Amino acid sequence: MSNPHPFRFGVVAAQAASGEEWTAKARRVEALGYATLVIPDTLQYSLSAFPALAAAAAATQTLRVGTYVIANDLRNPVLLAKDAATLDFLSGGRFELGMGAGRPSAEADNRAMGLPFDSGGIRVSRLAESLAIVRGLLAGERVNLAGSYYAVSGAAISPRPVQARLPILVAGSSRRLLGLAGRQADIVALGIPPDAAEPFVAECIQWLRDAAGAPFADLEINLNLMAVGGRIPRYLSASFGGAAADFAKSDAVSVLKGDIDQMSERLLELRDRLGISYVMVSEELMDALAPVVARIASH
């Protein structure tokens, strides 16, 4: 691709044994050269996103922090925009808001909160309305929206974000959700299966391109790696069972294998062919990827 985005690297972390361990983890992520620390949004398996990210930002100097990703059904969009703006304000402009329609695995969280878990089409439509509200509020607008899912009248928030355009990441893999992301997001996280091959990913990115039009060149495309140098996270190893070793040697787009030179070259190729420039790993893999980060970050 012409004029590729510079590489950025991030770490996905969810838990810690104490507040001290969490802030130490954030400082280590920063020291290893990663650009961002992001956190998922679950009731049982992660820290609460906004307090945890506020603590991480306070413990670091340059590290950006973000949600990966907010489950839209669980948040009122006006309050979500308020939280996002406040965290950006407190962190000196280092926050990125990731939003999603909710994976099928999120159904238990909806039930726990007494919320229905609607069809994917309804969840995407609800996310589209939420994005419109959040985007307007973060831009300093007074928002009125009488939609199918949200009724907002004269909504405004303060403080304003430090960033003139607070980056919004949208995660997804379906054609409709990627189309929404292409039109509304600054960053698109490819929610692809771990073993997805390059032709499938190329098709997803074409959907993005078709939806975005000319602004596609400004989109930052994000990928969460599932294997680095023969290592995979424990949760994924449990899913693959005895096939985990074979997966780590496969040609799936989410797999990096070989030495530092080979892994770096693979990411450069993926950026040239697919436009992927923002690369995440789980915290279990951050040490394995760190030499690659040191070599090609910002290139």
Secondary structure, DSSP 4 states (H G I P E B T S, - for coil): --SPPPPEEEEE----SSHHHHHHHHHHHHHTT-SEEEE---SSSS--HHHHHHHHHHT-SS-EEEES-EEGGGS-HHHHHHHHHHHHHHTTS-EEEEEE---GGGHHHHHHTT-----HHHHHHHHHHHHHHHHHHHTT--EEEE-SS-EEEEE--SSPPSSTT--EEEEE-SHHHHHHHHHH-SEEEE---TT--HHHHHHHHHHHHHHH-GGGGGPEEEEE-SEETTB--HHHHHHHGGGHHHHHTS--TTEE-SSHHHHHHHHHHHHHHH-EEEEEEEGGGHHHHHHHHHHHTT-
